[in-house]
């Protein structure tokens, strides 16, 4: 299953607190690696410095839960299960055909 993950840094303290939080996050991240069986197709940073986005594929959603738990105090997550757009279009066409068949 593929997921798009939006990550927003929890910078809600003073400038000094935010800097300490950023330092801690970078330290933790330098020690982290993706779980086996999880593929990061893209991992990009926001140009405003407020967070990151990732396109991740895994058959084990627990891997995502464990990863978000490691960084949760420092990062707010939004996870969206997604599929390739061709599959989304096919599903939309099937839905339309169903509605049109019901009078």
C-alpha positions as CSV (number, residue, x, y, z in Angstrom):
1,X,0.0,0.0,0.0
2,X,1.2,3.5,-0.8
3,X,0.9,6.4,1.6
4,X,1.5,10.1,1.2
5,X,2.8,11.4,4.6
6,X,2.7,15.1,5.4
7,X,5.0,16.1,8.3
8,X,4.9,19.5,10.1
9,X,7.4,20.4,12.7
10,X,6.0,21.2,16.1
11,X,7.7,24.6,16.4
12,X,5.4,26.3,18.9
13,X,7.9,27.5,21.5
14,X,10.3,30.4,21.8
15,X,13.0,30.8,19.3
16,X,15.4,29.0,21.7
17,X,13.0,26.2,22.3
18,X,12.4,25.7,18.6
19,X,16.1,25.7,17.9
20,X,16.6,23.0,20.6
21,X,13.7,21.0,19.1
22,X,15.2,21.2,15.6
23,X,18.6,20.1,17.0
24,X,16.9,17.1,18.7
25,X,15.0,16.2,15.6
26,X,18.1,16.3,13.5
27,X,20.0,14.2,16.0
28,X,17.2,11.6,16.1
29,X,16.9,11.5,12.3
30,X,20.6,10.9,11.9
31,X,20.2,7.7,13.9
32,X,17.0,6.5,12.1
33,X,16.6,4.4,9.0
34,X,13.5,3.2,7.3
35,X,12.1,-0.2,8.4
36,X,12.9,-3.2,6.2
37,X,10.1,-3.7,3.7
38,X,9.3,0.0,3.6
39,X,10.2,1.9,0.5
40,X,10.4,5.7,0.4
41,X,9.7,6.6,-3.2
42,X,10.1,10.3,-2.5
43,X,11.1,12.2,0.6
44,X,11.1,16.0,0.1
45,X,11.4,19.0,2.3
46,X,9.2,22.1,2.3
47,X,11.0,25.2,1.1
48,X,9.5,27.2,3.9
49,X,11.3,24.9,6.4
50,X,8.1,23.9,8.1
51,X,8.1,20.2,7.4
52,X,8.5,17.4,4.8
53,X,6.4,15.1,2.6
54,X,7.0,11.5,1.7
55,X,5.6,8.9,-0.6
56,X,6.0,5.6,1.1
57,X,5.1,2.1,0.2
58,X,4.7,-0.7,2.8
59,X,2.6,-3.8,3.3
60,X,2.9,-3.4,7.1
61,X,1.2,-0.2,8.4
62,X,2.7,-1.0,11.8
63,X,6.0,0.2,10.4
64,X,4.5,3.6,9.9
65,X,3.0,3.6,13.4
66,X,6.4,2.7,14.9
67,X,8.2,5.4,12.9
68,X,5.7,8.2,13.8
69,X,5.9,7.2,17.4
70,X,9.6,7.8,17.4
71,X,9.2,11.4,16.2
72,X,5.7,12.2,17.4
73,X,6.7,14.8,20.1
74,X,8.6,16.8,17.5
75,X,6.5,16.2,14.3
76,X,2.8,16.3,13.5
77,X,1.8,13.7,10.9
78,X,-1.0,13.3,8.4
79,X,-1.0,10.0,6.6
80,X,-3.1,9.4,3.5
81,X,-3.5,6.0,1.8
82,X,-3.2,6.5,-1.9
83,X,-3.2,4.6,-5.2
84,X,-1.9,5.3,-8.7
85,X,-4.3,7.7,-10.5
86,X,-5.1,5.1,-13.2
87,X,-6.6,2.9,-10.5
88,X,-8.5,5.9,-9.0
89,X,-9.9,6.7,-12.5
90,X,-11.0,3.1,-13.0
91,X,-12.8,3.1,-9.6
92,X,-14.5,6.4,-10.5
93,X,-15.7,4.9,-13.8
94,X,-17.1,1.9,-12.0
95,X,-18.9,4.1,-9.5
96,X,-20.4,6.2,-12.3
97,X,-21.5,3.1,-14.2
98,X,-23.2,1.8,-11.1
99,X,-25.1,5.0,-10.4
100,X,-26.2,5.2,-14.0
101,X,-27.5,1.7,-13.9
102,X,-29.7,2.4,-10.9
103,X,-32.8,4.2,-11.9
